[in-house]
């Protein structure tokens, strides 16, 4: 079975659009997302454009802070402070990676936790760890949304997460634990990765390496969520999972592209709506 992230994302976005309509009817306002892009990283420009298009379709207003020539550390921090203080801005998205010379941790920490719609602020990550999630990182939330949409059984399942980043791996492990899965986290220094992945009923791969998980590393009947996206020398986009071999073994698998990718933007907009509702007292 192919886990169609595009279809699930459309369902989420339809819900966001309906929520925006309800918020407008109650308050006369719509959520506003401020997007901060520093530098000339081409994939980031494309990603920001896609986010803006999706926001427009859902009725969410965008405020673009695009700085292709870069910003100094002081100017970036001042910009983030001004957005924190702007009552008309409900969510702040700082597009990563930042150019050399800017500290990502410092910049993320400068965003007000209530406006951190990416879910990367230490307060939001800490709330997730404490079992009181507020804003959850978009990609892990999207992975869970796909699994829920297709009714994967998580309670008691052996779940293996390959990758330990704060953007995907760590929050995803916490989300799976909260759903009563038994979670193993693997990473670049894991010995005998295949021995772990072969046990997984739910296998989520965010390794950052193309086709690192192959069919012989997957348990027959497993659910496989491929978070990776890698552009090969021939221009083809592939995931961290070797789709051709794994599809023959797995019960279900996300494609690349068209799997987790569309969910990230959809969950970002859901987070923005939720932040606006909290700030306007209608959550």
MIDO-309598 format. One record per residue (C-alpha): x, y, z; residue in one letter. Coordinates in steps of 0.02 Angstrom, whole numbers, plus 32768, in hexadecimal, padded with zeros to 4 digits. Layout:
% residues N
{c1 = X c2 = Y c3 = Z aa = a}
...
% end
This chain:
% residues 283
{c1 = 8000 c2 = 8000 c3 = 8000 aa = x}
{c1 = 803E c2 = 80AD c3 = 7FD3 aa = x}
{c1 = 8028 c2 = 812D c3 = 805D aa = x}
{c1 = 7FF5 c2 = 81C5 c3 = 7FF7 aa = x}
{c1 = 8033 c2 = 825F c3 = 8053 aa = x}
{c1 = 7FE8 c2 = 82D4 c3 = 7FD2 aa = x}
{c1 = 7F39 c2 = 8293 c3 = 7FF4 aa = x}
{c1 = 7F4F c2 = 829B c3 = 80B1 aa = x}
{c1 = 7F95 c2 = 834B c3 = 80A4 aa = x}
{c1 = 7EFD c2 = 8383 c3 = 8041 aa = x}
{c1 = 7E8D c2 = 8341 c3 = 80CB aa = x}
{c1 = 7EF2 c2 = 83A0 c3 = 814E aa = x}
{c1 = 7EF1 c2 = 8440 c3 = 80E6 aa = x}
{c1 = 7E35 c2 = 8434 c3 = 80CE aa = x}
{c1 = 7E24 c2 = 842D c3 = 818B aa = x}
{c1 = 7E97 c2 = 84C2 c3 = 819E aa = x}
{c1 = 7E31 c2 = 8525 c3 = 8120 aa = x}
{c1 = 7D91 c2 = 84FF c3 = 817E aa = x}
{c1 = 7DE5 c2 = 8532 c3 = 8221 aa = x}
{c1 = 7E1E c2 = 85D6 c3 = 81D5 aa = x}
{c1 = 7D6B c2 = 85F9 c3 = 819E aa = x}
{c1 = 7D2B c2 = 85D9 c3 = 824E aa = x}
{c1 = 7DB0 c2 = 8649 c3 = 8299 aa = x}
{c1 = 7D87 c2 = 86D5 c3 = 8220 aa = x}
{c1 = 7CCF c2 = 86C5 c3 = 8249 aa = x}
{c1 = 7CF0 c2 = 86D1 c3 = 8304 aa = x}
{c1 = 7D79 c2 = 8755 c3 = 8308 aa = x}
{c1 = 7D7B c2 = 87AB c3 = 825F aa = x}
{c1 = 7E32 c2 = 877A c3 = 824F aa = x}
{c1 = 7E95 c2 = 86F5 c3 = 81F3 aa = x}
{c1 = 7F39 c2 = 86A3 c3 = 822B aa = x}
{c1 = 7FD7 c2 = 86F8 c3 = 81EF aa = x}
{c1 = 8079 c2 = 8699 c3 = 81D2 aa = x}
{c1 = 811D c2 = 86F9 c3 = 81C7 aa = x}
{c1 = 81A1 c2 = 86A0 c3 = 8160 aa = x}
{c1 = 8256 c2 = 86D3 c3 = 817A aa = x}
{c1 = 82D0 c2 = 869F c3 = 80F2 aa = x}
{c1 = 8385 c2 = 86D6 c3 = 80FD aa = x}
{c1 = 8400 c2 = 86B8 c3 = 8070 aa = x}
{c1 = 83F7 c2 = 866D c3 = 7FC3 aa = x}
{c1 = 83E3 c2 = 85B1 c3 = 7FE3 aa = x}
{c1 = 837F c2 = 857A c3 = 7F4A aa = x}
{c1 = 831F c2 = 84E7 c3 = 7F9A aa = x}
{c1 = 82E6 c2 = 855B c3 = 8026 aa = x}
{c1 = 82A1 c2 = 85D8 c3 = 7FA9 aa = x}
{c1 = 823D c2 = 854F c3 = 7F54 aa = x}
{c1 = 81FE c2 = 850D c3 = 7FFA aa = x}
{c1 = 81C8 c2 = 85BA c3 = 8034 aa = x}
{c1 = 816B c2 = 85D6 c3 = 7F91 aa = x}
{c1 = 810F c2 = 8531 c3 = 7FA8 aa = x}
{c1 = 80E1 c2 = 855F c3 = 805A aa = x}
{c1 = 809D c2 = 8607 c3 = 8022 aa = x}
{c1 = 8033 c2 = 85B5 c3 = 7F9B aa = x}
{c1 = 7FEA c2 = 8539 c3 = 8018 aa = x}
{c1 = 7FCB c2 = 85C3 c3 = 8098 aa = x}
{c1 = 7F6F c2 = 862C c3 = 8017 aa = x}
{c1 = 7F01 c2 = 8597 c3 = 7FE9 aa = x}
{c1 = 7ED6 c2 = 8579 c3 = 80A1 aa = x}
{c1 = 7EAD c2 = 8630 c3 = 80C0 aa = x}
{c1 = 7F46 c2 = 8651 c3 = 812E aa = x}
{c1 = 7F9A c2 = 86F9 c3 = 8113 aa = x}
{c1 = 8055 c2 = 86FD c3 = 80F2 aa = x}
{c1 = 80D4 c2 = 877F c3 = 8121 aa = x}
{c1 = 8177 c2 = 8762 c3 = 80C6 aa = x}
{c1 = 821C c2 = 879C c3 = 810E aa = x}
{c1 = 8291 c2 = 876D c3 = 8080 aa = x}
{c1 = 8346 c2 = 87A4 c3 = 8090 aa = x}
{c1 = 83AD c2 = 8759 c3 = 8002 aa = x}
{c1 = 8444 c2 = 87C6 c3 = 802A aa = x}
{c1 = 8446 c2 = 8781 c3 = 80DB aa = x}
{c1 = 8433 c2 = 87CF c3 = 8186 aa = x}
{c1 = 84AB c2 = 87ED c3 = 8214 aa = x}
{c1 = 8492 c2 = 878F c3 = 82B6 aa = x}
{c1 = 8450 c2 = 882C c3 = 830A aa = x}
{c1 = 83D9 c2 = 8855 c3 = 827A aa = x}
{c1 = 8391 c2 = 87A4 c3 = 8277 aa = x}
{c1 = 8373 c2 = 87A2 c3 = 8333 aa = x}
{c1 = 8323 c2 = 884F c3 = 832B aa = x}
{c1 = 82B1 c2 = 8815 c3 = 829D aa = x}
{c1 = 827A c2 = 877D c3 = 8301 aa = x}
{c1 = 825A c2 = 87E9 c3 = 839B aa = x}
{c1 = 81F0 c2 = 8860 c3 = 8334 aa = x}
{c1 = 8188 c2 = 87D0 c3 = 82F2 aa = x}
{c1 = 8173 c2 = 878D c3 = 83A2 aa = x}
{c1 = 812E c2 = 8835 c3 = 83D6 aa = x}
{c1 = 80BA c2 = 884A c3 = 8340 aa = x}
{c1 = 800C c2 = 8817 c3 = 8378 aa = x}
{c1 = 7FD6 c2 = 8801 c3 = 82C3 aa = x}
{c1 = 8056 c2 = 8775 c3 = 82A9 aa = x}
{c1 = 801E c2 = 86CD c3 = 82EE aa = x}
{c1 = 80A8 c2 = 865B c3 = 82B0 aa = x}
{c1 = 815F c2 = 8670 c3 = 8285 aa = x}
{c1 = 81B9 c2 = 85FC c3 = 820E aa = x}
{c1 = 8276 c2 = 860F c3 = 8208 aa = x}
{c1 = 82AE c2 = 85B2 c3 = 816D aa = x}
{c1 = 8345 c2 = 8543 c3 = 818C aa = x}
{c1 = 83D4 c2 = 8531 c3 = 816B aa = x}
{c1 = 8415 c2 = 85DE c3 = 8193 aa = x}
{c1 = 84AE c2 = 8622 c3 = 8139 aa = x}
{c1 = 855A c2 = 860A c3 = 8186 aa = x}
{c1 = 857A c2 = 867F c3 = 8216 aa = x}
{c1 = 84CB c2 = 8677 c3 = 825F aa = x}
{c1 = 84A6 c2 = 8607 c3 = 82F3 aa = x}
{c1 = 840A c2 = 859E c3 = 82D4 aa = x}
{c1 = 83F2 c2 = 8571 c3 = 838C aa = x}
{c1 = 83FC c2 = 8628 c3 = 83BF aa = x}
{c1 = 8381 c2 = 865C c3 = 8338 aa = x}
{c1 = 8304 c2 = 85D2 c3 = 8360 aa = x}
{c1 = 830E c2 = 85FD c3 = 8419 aa = x}
{c1 = 82E8 c2 = 86B3 c3 = 83EF aa = x}
{c1 = 823C c2 = 8685 c3 = 83AA aa = x}
{c1 = 81AE c2 = 868E c3 = 8427 aa = x}
{c1 = 8179 c2 = 85DA c3 = 844E aa = x}
{c1 = 80C2 c2 = 8605 c3 = 842D aa = x}
{c1 = 80EE c2 = 8640 c3 = 837D aa = x}
{c1 = 8168 c2 = 85B2 c3 = 8357 aa = x}
{c1 = 80FE c2 = 8555 c3 = 82D7 aa = x}
{c1 = 8190 c2 = 84E5 c3 = 82A7 aa = x}
{c1 = 8193 c2 = 849A c3 = 8356 aa = x}
{c1 = 8250 c2 = 84AA c3 = 8369 aa = x}
{c1 = 8258 c2 = 851E c3 = 8400 aa = x}
{c1 = 829C c2 = 84C7 c3 = 849C aa = x}
{c1 = 81FB c2 = 84EF c3 = 84F9 aa = x}
{c1 = 8192 c2 = 8496 c3 = 8476 aa = x}
{c1 = 820A c2 = 8403 c3 = 846D aa = x}
{c1 = 8208 c2 = 83FA c3 = 852B aa = x}
{c1 = 814A c2 = 83FB c3 = 8530 aa = x}
{c1 = 814A c2 = 8369 c3 = 84B8 aa = x}
{c1 = 81C4 c2 = 830A c3 = 8526 aa = x}
{c1 = 815A c2 = 8330 c3 = 85BF aa = x}
{c1 = 80C0 c2 = 82E9 c3 = 856A aa = x}
{c1 = 806B c2 = 8393 c3 = 8559 aa = x}
{c1 = 8088 c2 = 83BB c3 = 84A1 aa = x}
{c1 = 805A c2 = 8468 c3 = 8464 aa = x}
{c1 = 80AA c2 = 8484 c3 = 83BB aa = x}
{c1 = 80F5 c2 = 83E5 c3 = 8371 aa = x}
{c1 = 817B c2 = 83E7 c3 = 82EA aa = x}
{c1 = 8125 c2 = 83DF c3 = 8241 aa = x}
{c1 = 817B c2 = 834A c3 = 81EF aa = x}
{c1 = 8167 c2 = 82D1 c3 = 8283 aa = x}
{c1 = 80B3 c2 = 830B c3 = 8297 aa = x}
{c1 = 8099 c2 = 82E9 c3 = 81DF aa = x}
{c1 = 80DF c2 = 8239 c3 = 81F0 aa = x}
{c1 = 8064 c2 = 8214 c3 = 827B aa = x}
{c1 = 7FD5 c2 = 825F c3 = 8216 aa = x}
{c1 = 7FFA c2 = 81E9 c3 = 8186 aa = x}
{c1 = 8000 c2 = 8151 c3 = 81F9 aa = x}
{c1 = 7F5D c2 = 8184 c3 = 824C aa = x}
{c1 = 7F06 c2 = 81A8 c3 = 81A6 aa = x}
{c1 = 7F2C c2 = 80F8 c3 = 8169 aa = x}
{c1 = 7F05 c2 = 80AE c3 = 8215 aa = x}
{c1 = 7FAD c2 = 8064 c3 = 8242 aa = x}
{c1 = 7FA5 c2 = 800A c3 = 82EA aa = x}
{c1 = 8023 c2 = 8061 c3 = 835A aa = x}
{c1 = 7FF7 c2 = 801F c3 = 8407 aa = x}
{c1 = 8077 c2 = 7F9B c3 = 8435 aa = x}
{c1 = 80CD c2 = 7FA5 c3 = 838B aa = x}
{c1 = 8189 c2 = 7F98 c3 = 8378 aa = x}
{c1 = 81B8 c2 = 8040 c3 = 832F aa = x}
{c1 = 8266 c2 = 8069 c3 = 82F0 aa = x}
{c1 = 829B c2 = 811A c3 = 82C7 aa = x}
{c1 = 833A c2 = 812F c3 = 8260 aa = x}
{c1 = 837E c2 = 81DD c3 = 8280 aa = x}
{c1 = 838C c2 = 8244 c3 = 831F aa = x}
{c1 = 837B c2 = 82F9 c3 = 82E8 aa = x}
{c1 = 8312 c2 = 8370 c3 = 834F aa = x}
{c1 = 82B3 c2 = 8399 c3 = 82B1 aa = x}
{c1 = 8275 c2 = 82E8 c3 = 828F aa = x}
{c1 = 82BE c2 = 8255 c3 = 82EE aa = x}
{c1 = 82B3 c2 = 828C c3 = 83A4 aa = x}
{c1 = 8203 c2 = 82D7 c3 = 839D aa = x}
{c1 = 81C3 c2 = 8246 c3 = 8334 aa = x}
{c1 = 8202 c2 = 81CA c3 = 83B5 aa = x}
{c1 = 81A4 c2 = 8229 c3 = 843D aa = x}
{c1 = 8104 c2 = 822C c3 = 83D7 aa = x}
{c1 = 810E c2 = 8170 c3 = 83BC aa = x}
{c1 = 8131 c2 = 8152 c3 = 8474 aa = x}
{c1 = 8099 c2 = 81B9 c3 = 84A0 aa = x}
{c1 = 8032 c2 = 8144 c3 = 8434 aa = x}
{c1 = 8073 c2 = 80AE c3 = 8496 aa = x}
{c1 = 80ED c2 = 806C c3 = 8414 aa = x}
{c1 = 8190 c2 = 801F c3 = 844D aa = x}
{c1 = 8212 c2 = 808F c3 = 83FD aa = x}
{c1 = 82C6 c2 = 806F c3 = 83CA aa = x}
{c1 = 832E c2 = 8101 c3 = 838A aa = x}
{c1 = 83BB c2 = 80E0 c3 = 8312 aa = x}
{c1 = 843E c2 = 8154 c3 = 82C8 aa = x}
{c1 = 84E4 c2 = 815B c3 = 826B aa = x}
{c1 = 8541 c2 = 8100 c3 = 82F5 aa = x}
{c1 = 84C2 c2 = 8075 c3 = 830D aa = x}
{c1 = 8514 c2 = 7FCB c3 = 82FF aa = x}
{c1 = 84BC c2 = 7F54 c3 = 8287 aa = x}
{c1 = 8432 c2 = 7FC9 c3 = 8251 aa = x}
{c1 = 83DA c2 = 7F3E c3 = 81F4 aa = x}
{c1 = 83C4 c2 = 7ED7 c3 = 8293 aa = x}
{c1 = 835A c2 = 7F65 c3 = 82D9 aa = x}
{c1 = 82F8 c2 = 7F92 c3 = 823D aa = x}
{c1 = 82C7 c2 = 7EDC c3 = 821F aa = x}
{c1 = 8269 c2 = 7EDE c3 = 82C7 aa = x}
{c1 = 8200 c2 = 7F75 c3 = 829B aa = x}
{c1 = 8145 c2 = 7F6E c3 = 8282 aa = x}
{c1 = 8151 c2 = 802A c3 = 8265 aa = x}
{c1 = 81F2 c2 = 8065 c3 = 8212 aa = x}
{c1 = 8211 c2 = 8120 c3 = 8200 aa = x}
{c1 = 82B0 c2 = 8150 c3 = 81A4 aa = x}
{c1 = 82FC c2 = 81FF c3 = 81AE aa = x}
{c1 = 83B2 c2 = 81D3 c3 = 8196 aa = x}
{c1 = 83E1 c2 = 8257 c3 = 8117 aa = x}
{c1 = 8430 c2 = 81D6 c3 = 80A3 aa = x}
{c1 = 83E3 c2 = 8197 c3 = 8002 aa = x}
{c1 = 83A1 c2 = 80E5 c3 = 8001 aa = x}
{c1 = 83F7 c2 = 80B6 c3 = 80A3 aa = x}
{c1 = 836A c2 = 803B c3 = 80CF aa = x}
{c1 = 8350 c2 = 7FAE c3 = 8053 aa = x}
{c1 = 82D1 c2 = 7F23 c3 = 8043 aa = x}
{c1 = 8339 c2 = 7EA3 c3 = 80A0 aa = x}
{c1 = 833B c2 = 7F18 c3 = 8137 aa = x}
{c1 = 827D c2 = 7F20 c3 = 8149 aa = x}
{c1 = 8206 c2 = 7EAC c3 = 81A3 aa = x}
{c1 = 8180 c2 = 7E61 c3 = 8132 aa = x}
{c1 = 80DE c2 = 7EBF c3 = 814E aa = x}
{c1 = 812F c2 = 7F59 c3 = 819B aa = x}
{c1 = 80F1 c2 = 800C c3 = 8188 aa = x}
{c1 = 817E c2 = 8075 c3 = 8141 aa = x}
{c1 = 8182 c2 = 8133 c3 = 814A aa = x}
{c1 = 820E c2 = 817F c3 = 80E2 aa = x}
{c1 = 8236 c2 = 8230 c3 = 811C aa = x}
{c1 = 82CF c2 = 8247 c3 = 80AE aa = x}
{c1 = 82DB c2 = 82A7 c3 = 800D aa = x}
{c1 = 837D c2 = 82A2 c3 = 7FAA aa = x}
{c1 = 83A4 c2 = 82E3 c3 = 7EFC aa = x}
{c1 = 8411 c2 = 8269 c3 = 7E9C aa = x}
{c1 = 8493 c2 = 829B c3 = 7E1A aa = x}
{c1 = 8415 c2 = 8275 c3 = 7D8F aa = x}
{c1 = 839A c2 = 82EF c3 = 7DE0 aa = x}
{c1 = 8325 c2 = 8268 c3 = 7E21 aa = x}
{c1 = 82DC c2 = 827C c3 = 7ECF aa = x}
{c1 = 82EC c2 = 81E3 c3 = 7F3F aa = x}
{c1 = 82CD c2 = 81C0 c3 = 7FF5 aa = x}
{c1 = 8336 c2 = 8174 c3 = 807F aa = x}
{c1 = 82DD c2 = 80D0 c3 = 8059 aa = x}
{c1 = 82FA c2 = 806B c3 = 7FBB aa = x}
{c1 = 8246 c2 = 8070 c3 = 7F82 aa = x}
{c1 = 8251 c2 = 7FEA c3 = 7EFC aa = x}
{c1 = 8291 c2 = 7F61 c3 = 7F70 aa = x}
{c1 = 8234 c2 = 7F96 c3 = 800E aa = x}
{c1 = 818A c2 = 7FA4 c3 = 7FB9 aa = x}
{c1 = 8191 c2 = 7EE8 c3 = 7F95 aa = x}
{c1 = 81A4 c2 = 7EC1 c3 = 804E aa = x}
{c1 = 8145 c2 = 7F47 c3 = 80AD aa = x}
{c1 = 808B c2 = 7F4C c3 = 80CC aa = x}
{c1 = 808B c2 = 8008 c3 = 80AE aa = x}
{c1 = 810A c2 = 808C c3 = 807A aa = x}
{c1 = 8112 c2 = 8146 c3 = 8058 aa = x}
{c1 = 8154 c2 = 8178 c3 = 7FAC aa = x}
{c1 = 81D7 c2 = 81FD c3 = 7F88 aa = x}
{c1 = 819F c2 = 8279 c3 = 7F4E aa = x}
{c1 = 80E9 c2 = 827E c3 = 7F82 aa = x}
{c1 = 80F5 c2 = 8231 c3 = 802E aa = x}
{c1 = 812D c2 = 8290 c3 = 80C8 aa = x}
{c1 = 8160 c2 = 832E c3 = 806A aa = x}
{c1 = 80B1 c2 = 8374 c3 = 804C aa = x}
{c1 = 8084 c2 = 8350 c3 = 8101 aa = x}
{c1 = 810A c2 = 83C5 c3 = 8145 aa = x}
{c1 = 80B8 c2 = 845F c3 = 80F9 aa = x}
{c1 = 8009 c2 = 8424 c3 = 8128 aa = x}
{c1 = 803A c2 = 840D c3 = 81DE aa = x}
{c1 = 8092 c2 = 84B6 c3 = 81DF aa = x}
{c1 = 7FEF c2 = 8509 c3 = 81AE aa = x}
{c1 = 7F8E c2 = 84A4 c3 = 822F aa = x}
{c1 = 800C c2 = 84E0 c3 = 82B2 aa = x}
{c1 = 7FF5 c2 = 8594 c3 = 8277 aa = x}
{c1 = 7F38 c2 = 8588 c3 = 8288 aa = x}
{c1 = 7F48 c2 = 853B c3 = 8336 aa = x}
{c1 = 7FC1 c2 = 85C4 c3 = 836D aa = x}
{c1 = 7F49 c2 = 864A c3 = 832F aa = x}
{c1 = 7EB8 c2 = 85F8 c3 = 838B aa = x}
{c1 = 7F1B c2 = 85F5 c3 = 842E aa = x}
{c1 = 7F51 c2 = 86AA c3 = 841B aa = x}
{c1 = 7EA0 c2 = 86E2 c3 = 83F6 aa = x}
{c1 = 7E57 c2 = 867E c3 = 8486 aa = x}
{c1 = 7DEC c2 = 860C c3 = 841C aa = x}
{c1 = 7E50 c2 = 856B c3 = 8428 aa = x}
% end
